[in-house]
């Protein structure tokens, strides 16, 4: 579904209450490292939420995604 479809759904299904995300009490951390598993030497960024790895990016090959 594209942006127009999402906009129509949002318009037709309005919330009476807001979301309570409470992000002030969540701990996020970023760490960067250089992957040396291939000649690209990519800078891999890792995002942690409450000490749990939730995402990585920056690798140019599958070797640095772990």
N, C-alpha and C positions, 0 to 999 in steps of 0.2 A: 504494500500500500504506500502510495506516495504522500507528499506533504499536503496536497489538497484533500485527500481522503482522511488523513489524521485531523486536519482542521475541521472537517465536517463532523467527524466523530466527537471532537472536543466541544464543538458548538452544541451538538444534540445531547450530550451527556455531561452537562455542567455539574460541578461539585457544589454542594451546599456548605461544605467545610473544607478548610485548607489541609494540606499535608503537614504532618509533624515529623520533619526529618531529624531534628535534634542533632545536627552535625557538630555542635560545640563539644559534645562528649565523645566523639569518635576520634581515634588516633590514626593519622595518616603519616606515612614516611616514604620518601623517595631515596633510592640508592642508584648510583651510576657505576658502571664498570666497563672495562674494555675487554671485548671477547677476542681471544687469540686462537680460536679453533680453526680459522682460515685466514688467508692473506688480507681480507677486508678490514680486519681490526676495528670492528664496529663498536660504537659506544652504545651499550645496552642500558636502558633505564628500567628500573623495577619499582613498582608502586605497591606498598604494603598498607593494609587496613587492619588495625588491631593486631599487628605482627604477622598477618597472613598475606602471602603474596597474592595480589588480585590481578595484576597485569604487567606485561613487559612489552617494550617496543624499542626499535632502533636497530635491530638486527637485519642484515641483508641476506641472510641465508638461514636455513632451519637449525643449524648447529647452535646458534646463540639464543635460541628461544627458551631454553631451560633455565 
